[in-house]
Amino acid sequence: MELKLPAPCVVVLIGPSSSGKTTWALEHFEASEVVSSDALRAMVGVDEDDQRASAAAFEVLEKVVDERIGRGLTTVIDTTGLHKKNRMSWMARSHDADLPIYAAVMDTPPDECERRNAERSRPLPKATLRKQITKFGDVVAGLEEEDFDGILSQQPVAAVPPQLVAAPQTDNVESTEVTHTFGLVLSRFNWSDDADARAGQIASVAQRAEQAGFRDIWVMDHFRQIHQVGRPWEDLPEAYTTLSYLAAVTSTVRLGTLVTAVTHRNPALLGKMVATLDVLSGGRANCGIGIGWDRKEHAGYGIDFPDVSQRYDLLEDTLEMLPLLWGKGSPSFEGRTLSAEELVCYPRPIQERIPILIGGSGEKRTLRLVAKYGDAANLFGSPDTVAHKVGVLHGHCDDLDRDLGTIQVTHLVNTLVASDRKELRRRVDALRSRDQSVEEYSKTHNAGTADELSEFFSRYDRAGARHSIVSIPDVSSIGSIEAFEPVITAFGSP
């Protein structure tokens, strides 16, 4: 079974010559992550066997190790690892950089090391190898007393984002007896420079997501791209126009915004738009709504941006008003911040109640509004953070005599899934910026295999968030959505 190591980390290989250190390292790590004394000896000397170049090679090795640890990069130190002074130095530097450090013990039988050495074109002197083997035994005997974060054997390992190794691994997600569901959010549309192709690309993404088993598709409701995602001048189609188009090119997925700022549109107009989407989609509309946050966007478009207390009042008014608008008759409404003489909405929504998802994790007001009015809450953060927020929501539900089970808890997360390590690394390298490390990108996007992501989402499920809304960075590329399908099917979804 593959052992997961949190990336970035430092791995110190320990073993005599011909014990298989380099072979093991290159099987489980990228060549660029392995700092080899033999390879450096060849660079500064005649070849890998040029012992006269050893001092210069190790001087370069120490500089490279220093740089990589300082930059927070996974580093495999490929020497014999038999000198305690060197091990302690690497350990101190790793701890100073807050990187875990592991010892990888190459416990190849001595006679096998001698056989391999004899087959080399330039074998190490037998006496030298036997000294290394003897010293190796002494080093291993005392290794437990050294402050490594773990001692590895010649076993399969992989360096993965820390959040994918934060909990014990499970062999089968189905053993958790959960039915987790998934949504897809489209937040970036910089798929090509061909504006004429945009509609077809959006349709293709939505249809592939539907085929893969995603339950819903969401779009951001912003008028220009937000800084957390991309550049402000990137293409960002208007949300409800896009959802209407998606309604026409799909048949089963639910559709909504994640989320609409209550300040963006007159609330009654918003209600009318969502009702129309419900009719055009055959009863597949969700209503995602929140208080809004982007003051600069509002100013740019000349939209009022009241203080936070007023926005909360407007949100609560809207939450009270929308069911009246979507319901029977033509009632009037008088709220804290808005009033309406006659709430009329024809055609009526197909759904008896359009589900309202409230975005935000504010514990005092947002989650209380969810408990009072919402059908769903969208949360952010790690499984532990989400579990805490669910606990707060539970408390509000108790206060209001509301069954928490009637509220769906969702969470939003970046994700990148591939069928194997090689493909995952290829996609990460293709997507990361030139000055961003593999480790940084992988951590930000929760990059892993389907098995790792299945376990990752099962922890959210146990935290109380049983619907995950994912953002896939290369969503328009064929294979990206399809790679996520095994995660969906692992939970018995849809």
C-alpha positions in Angstrom: 0.0 0.0 0.0 1.3 3.4 -0.9 2.3 5.6 2.0 1.3 9.3 1.7 3.9 11.9 2.7 2.8 15.5 3.1 4.3 17.7 0.4 6.6 19.5 0.7 8.9 17.3 2.7 12.5 16.2 2.9 13.5 12.6 2.5 17.0 11.4 3.5 18.1 8.2 1.8 20.2 5.9 4.0 22.0 2.9 2.6 25.3 1.6 1.4 26.3 1.8 -2.3 24.3 -0.5 -4.6 21.4 -0.7 -2.1 19.0 0.8 -4.7 18.7 4.3 -3.3 18.6 6.2 -6.6 16.3 3.6 -8.2 13.8 3.8 -5.4 13.9 7.6 -5.3 13.3 8.0 -9.1 10.4 5.5 -8.9 8.5 7.6 -6.4 9.7 11.2 -6.9 10.4 13.4 -9.9 14.0 13.5 -11.1 14.0 17.3 -10.3 13.3 16.5 -6.6 16.2 14.2 -6.2 19.5 15.8 -5.2 22.1 13.1 -5.9 25.8 13.2 -4.9 26.7 10.8 -7.7 25.0 13.1 -10.3 26.7 16.1 -8.9 30.0 14.3 -8.9 29.6 13.7 -12.6 28.8 17.4 -13.1 31.8 18.8 -11.4 34.2 15.9 -12.1 34.9 13.3 -14.7 32.0 11.0 -14.0 29.9 9.7 -11.0 32.9 7.6 -9.9 35.4 10.4 -9.7 36.1 10.4 -6.0 38.5 13.4 -6.4 35.4 15.5 -7.2 33.5 14.4 -4.0 34.3 17.4 -1.9 33.1 19.8 -4.6 30.1 17.7 -5.3 29.0 17.7 -1.7 29.6 21.4 -1.5 27.2 21.9 -4.4 24.7 19.4 -2.8 24.5 21.4 0.4 23.8 24.6 -1.5 21.1 22.9 -3.6 19.5 21.3 -0.5 19.6 24.7 1.3 17.9 26.4 -1.6 15.2 23.8 -2.1 14.4 23.6 1.6 14.3 27.4 1.8 11.8 27.5 -1.1 9.6 24.9 0.5 10.2 22.2 -2.2 10.1 18.5 -1.8 13.7 17.3 -1.6 15.1 13.8 -1.7 18.8 13.7 -0.5 20.5 10.9 -2.4 23.7 10.1 -0.6 24.7 7.1 1.6 23.2 9.1 4.5 25.7 7.4 6.9 27.2 10.5 8.4 25.3 11.7 11.5 26.6 15.2 11.2 25.0 15.6 7.8 21.7 14.1 8.9 21.5 16.4 11.8 22.3 19.4 9.6 19.5 18.5 7.1 17.1 17.8 10.0 17.8 21.2 11.6 17.3 23.0 8.3 14.1 21.1 7.6 12.7 21.9 11.1 13.6 25.6 10.8 11.6 25.6 7.5 8.7 23.8 9.1 9.1 20.9 6.7 8.7 17.2 7.8 11.8 15.1 7.3 11.9 11.4 6.8 14.6 8.7 6.7 14.3 6.2 3.9 16.2 3.1 4.9 17.4 0.9 2.0 17.6 -2.4 3.8 18.9 -4.4 0.9 20.7 -7.6 2.0 24.5 -7.2 2.1 25.2 -10.0 -0.3 22.8 -8.4 -2.8 24.6 -5.1 -2.5 27.9 -6.9 -3.1 26.5 -8.7 -6.2 25.2 -5.5 -7.7 28.5 -3.7 -7.0 30.4 -6.5 -8.7 28.3 -6.0 -11.8 29.1 -2.3 -12.1 31.5 -1.1 -14.8 33.6 0.5 -12.0 32.8 -1.3 -8.8 33.5 0.2 -5.4 36.4 -1.5 -3.7 35.0 -4.5 -1.7 36.6 -3.2 1.5 35.0 0.2 1.2 31.5 -1.3 0.5 31.9 -3.7 3.5 32.7 -0.7 5.7 29.6 1.1 4.5 27.5 -2.0 5.2 28.8 -2.3 8.8 28.3 1.4 9.4 24.8 1.2 7.9 23.9 -1.4 10.5 25.1 0.9 13.3 23.2 3.9 11.9 19.9 1.9 11.6 20.2 0.7 15.1 20.2 4.3 16.5 17.9 5.9 14.0 14.8 5.8 16.2 16.6 8.1 18.6 17.0 10.8 15.9 14.3 13.3 15.4 12.9 12.2 12.0 9.2 12.5 11.5 9.1 9.0 10.2 11.4 6.1 9.1 10.5 4.6 5.8 11.5 1.3 4.2 11.7 0.4 0.6 8.0 0.8 0.2 5.8 2.7 -2.3 5.4 6.4 -1.2 4.0 9.5 -2.7 4.3 13.2 -1.6 0.8 14.7 -1.7 -0.9 17.8 -0.4 -1.0 17.7 3.4 -4.8 17.8 3.6 -4.9 14.5 1.7 -3.0 12.7 4.4 -4.5 14.5 7.4 -6.7 11.5 8.3 -6.2 7.8 8.2 -6.7 6.4 4.7 -9.6 4.0 3.9 -9.4 1.3 1.3 -13.1 1.7 0.3 -15.1 4.9 0.7 -18.3 2.8 0.5 -17.5 1.5 4.0 -18.4 4.9 5.3 -22.0 4.2 4.3 -22.6 7.7 3.0 -24.2 9.1 -0.2 -22.2 12.2 -0.9 -23.3 14.3 -3.9 -21.4 16.8 -6.0 -21.9 20.1 -7.9 -19.6 21.9 -10.3 -19.0 25.6 -10.2 -17.9 27.5 -13.4 -15.9 30.5 -12.2 -13.5 31.1 -15.1 -14.1 31.1 -18.8 -10.7 31.9 -20.2 -10.7 28.7 -22.2 -9.8 30.2 -25.6 -9.6 33.5 -27.4 -12.3 32.5 -29.8 -15.5 34.3 -28.6 -17.5 32.5 -31.3 -16.7 29.2 -29.7 -17.7 30.2 -26.2 -21.3 29.0 -26.3 -20.3 25.6 -27.6 -17.6 25.3 -24.9 -20.0 26.1 -22.1 -22.5 23.6 -23.5 -19.9 20.9 -23.8 -18.7 21.4 -20.2 -22.3 21.3 -18.8 -23.2 18.2 -20.8 -20.0 16.4 -19.7 -20.7 17.3 -16.1 -24.2 16.0 -16.4 -22.9 12.7 -18.0 -20.3 12.3 -15.2 -23.0 12.5 -12.5 -22.7 16.0 -11.1 -26.0 16.9 -9.5 -25.9 20.7 -10.1 -24.0 23.4 -12.0 -23.3 26.8 -10.5 -21.9 30.0 -11.9 -20.6 33.1 -10.0 -22.8 36.1 -10.1 -20.3 38.9 -10.7 -20.2 41.5 -13.4 -16.4 41.2 -13.9 -13.9 38.6 -12.8 -12.9 38.7 -9.2 -9.3 38.9 -8.1 -9.3 35.6 -6.3 -9.9 33.8 -9.6 -8.4 35.8 -12.4 -7.9 39.2 -14.1 -10.7 41.7 -14.1 -10.8 42.0 -17.9 -11.3 38.2 -18.5 -14.5 37.1 -20.1 -17.2 36.4 -17.5 -20.6 35.8 -19.0 -23.6 37.3 -17.1 -24.9 34.7 -14.6 -28.6 34.3 -15.3 -28.2 34.6 -19.1 -25.7 31.8 -18.8 -28.0 29.7 -16.6 -30.8 30.1 -19.1 -28.5 28.8 -21.8 -27.5 25.9 -19.7 -31.1 25.1 -19.1 -31.5 24.6 -22.8 -28.5 22.3 -23.3 -28.9 20.1 -20.3 -31.8 17.9 -19.0 -31.1 16.8 -15.4 -28.6 19.0 -13.6 -29.9 21.7 -11.2 -28.8 25.3 -11.9 -28.0 28.2 -9.7 -25.6 31.0 -8.8 -23.0 30.7 -6.1 -24.1 33.3 -5.0 -26.1 36.4 -6.1 -25.3 39.5 -4.0 -28.7 40.7 -2.7 -27.5 44.2 -3.7 -27.0 43.3 -7.4 -30.7 43.4 -8.5 -34.0 44.5 -7.2 -35.1 41.5 -5.1 -38.5 41.2 -6.8 -36.7 41.2 -10.2 -34.3 38.6 -8.9 -37.3 36.4 -7.9 -38.8 36.8 -11.3 -35.6 35.8 -13.0 -35.2 32.7 -10.8 -38.8 31.7 -11.4 -38.3 32.0 -15.1 -35.2 29.9 -14.9 -37.2 27.3 -13.1 -39.8 27.2 -15.8 -37.3 27.1 -18.7 -35.3 24.4 -17.0 -38.3 22.2 -16.2 -38.1 22.8 -12.4 -34.3 22.7 -11.9 -33.6 26.1 -10.5 -31.8 26.8 -7.2 -31.6 30.3 -5.7 -28.2 31.1 -4.3 -28.0 34.4 -2.4 -25.9 36.3 0.1 -25.1 39.8 1.4 -22.3 40.5 -1.2 -18.7 41.7 -0.5 -17.1 43.3 -3.5 -17.3 47.0 -2.8 -15.1 47.9 -5.7 -17.3 46.0 -8.2 -20.4 47.8 -6.9 -18.6 51.2 -7.2 -17.5 50.4 -10.8 -21.0 49.7 -11.9 -22.7 52.5 -9.9 -24.5 50.1 -7.6 -25.2 51.1 -4.0 -23.3 49.2 -1.4 -24.8 49.7 2.0 -23.0 48.9 5.3 -23.0 45.3 6.4 -25.9 45.7 8.8 -28.1 47.1 6.1 -27.1 44.4 3.7 -28.1 41.8 6.2 -31.5 43.5 6.7 -31.9 43.5 2.9 -31.0 39.8 2.7 -33.6 38.9 5.4 -36.3 41.0 3.7 -35.5 39.1 0.4 -35.6 35.7 2.1 -39.0 36.6 3.5 -40.3 38.0 0.3 -39.2 35.4 -2.3 -41.5 32.6 -1.2 -44.4 35.1 -1.3 -43.5 36.1 -4.8 -43.3 32.5 -5.9 -46.5 31.5 -4.1 -50.2 32.0 -4.8 -52.0 35.3 -5.0 -50.5 38.8 -5.2 -49.7 39.7 -1.6 -48.1 43.0 -0.5 -44.9 43.1 1.5 -43.4 45.5 4.0 -40.0 44.8 5.2 -37.1 46.4 7.0 -35.6 47.9 3.9 -38.0 47.3 1.0 -41.7 47.2 0.3 -43.9 45.9 -2.5 -47.6 46.6 -3.2 -48.3 43.6 -5.2 -46.0 40.5 -5.6 -47.1 39.0 -8.9 -45.1 36.3 -10.7 -46.3 34.6 -13.8 -45.5 32.0 -14.9 -45.3 30.5 -11.5 -42.2 28.3 -10.7 -42.7 24.7 -11.5 -41.2 23.7 -8.1 -43.5 24.1 -5.1 -40.5 25.7 -3.4 -37.4 26.8 -5.2 -34.5 25.8 -2.8 -32.7 28.8 -1.4 -29.0 28.4 -0.7 -27.5 31.1 1.5 -23.8 31.8 1.0 -21.4 32.7 3.8 -20.2 31.3 7.1 -20.9 34.1 9.6 -21.9 32.5 12.8 -24.1 35.1 14.4 -26.2 36.3 11.5 -25.6 34.3 8.3 -26.0 30.9 9.9 -29.0 32.1 11.9 -30.7 33.3 8.7 -30.0 29.8 7.2 -31.7 28.2 10.2 -34.6 30.5 9.9 -35.2 30.7 6.1 -32.7 28.6 4.2 -32.8 25.3 2.4 -29.0 25.0 2.1 -25.9 26.7 3.5 -22.6 26.9 1.6 -19.5 26.8 3.9 -15.8 27.2 3.4 -12.7 25.7 5.0 -11.2 22.4 6.2 -13.4 19.5 7.4 -12.7 20.7 11.0 -13.8 24.2 10.2 -16.9 23.0 8.5 -17.7 20.7 11.4 -17.5 23.7 13.8 -19.8 25.7 11.5 -22.3 22.9 11.3 -22.3 22.8 15.1 -23.1 26.5 15.2 -25.9 26.0 12.7 -27.2 23.1 14.8 -27.4 25.5 17.7 -29.4 28.0 15.8 -31.7 25.3 14.6 -32.3 24.2 18.1 -33.1 27.8 19.1 -35.6 28.1 16.3 -37.1 24.6 16.6 -35.8 23.7 13.1 -34.7 20.3 12.2 -31.1 20.5 11.0 -31.8 17.6 8.7 -34.0 19.8 6.5 -31.0 22.0 5.6 -28.4 20.8 3.2 -24.9 21.8 4.1 -22.6 22.3 1.1 -19.0 23.4 0.8 -17.0 24.9 -1.9 -13.5 23.6 -2.8 -10.9 23.5 -5.6 -10.0 20.1 -6.9 -7.8 18.5 -9.5 -8.1 14.7 -10.0 -6.2 12.4 -12.2 -6.1 8.7 -12.8 -2.4 8.3 -11.8 0.6 10.2 -10.4 2.1 10.7 -13.9 -1.0 12.3 -15.3 -1.6 14.3 -12.2 1.9 15.8 -12.4 1.5 16.5 -16.1 -1.7 18.5 -15.4 -0.2 20.4 -12.5 2.8 21.4 -14.5 0.6 22.5 -17.3 -1.7 24.6 -15.1 0.7 26.2 -12.5 2.3 29.5 -13.2 6.0 29.7 -13.9 6.9 31.0 -10.5 4.6 28.6 -8.5 5.9 25.3 -7.2 4.2 22.0 -7.7 3.6 21.8 -4.0 1.9 25.2 -3.8 -0.4 24.6 -6.7 -1.2 21.0 -5.5 -2.1 22.2 -2.1 -4.3 25.1 -3.3 -6.2 22.8 -5.7 -6.3 19.6 -3.6 -4.6 17.7 -6.4 -4.7 14.0 -6.0 -5.9 10.7 -7.3 -9.5 9.6 -7.2 -8.9 7.4 -4.2 -7.3 10.3 -2.3 -10.1 12.7 -3.2 -12.7 10.2 -2.2 -11.3 9.9 1.2 -10.9 13.7 1.4 -14.6 14.2 0.6 -15.6 11.5 3.0 -14.1 13.7 5.8 -16.4 16.6 4.8 -19.3 14.2 4.8 -18.5 13.1 8.4 -18.2 16.8 9.2 -21.8 17.3 8.1 -21.3 18.8 4.6 -22.8 16.1 2.4 -22.7 18.0 -0.9 -19.4 19.3 -2.3 -19.3 22.0 -5.0 -16.0 21.7 -6.8 -14.1 24.0 -9.1 -11.9 22.2 -11.6 -9.2 24.5 -13.1 -9.0 22.9 -16.5 -12.7 22.1 -16.7 -12.9 22.8 -20.5 -10.3 20.2 -21.3 -11.6 16.8 -22.3 -10.7 14.4 -19.5 -10.8 16.8 -16.6 -14.4 16.3 -15.6 -14.3 12.6 -16.6 -11.4 12.1 -14.2 -13.6 13.2 -11.4 -16.4 10.7 -12.2 -14.8 7.9 -10.1 -15.0 10.1 -7.1 -18.7 10.6 -7.7 -19.4 6.9 -8.3 -17.4 6.0 -5.2 -20.2 7.4 -3.1 -23.0 5.9 -5.0 -23.9 9.3 -6.6 -25.9 10.5 -8.3 
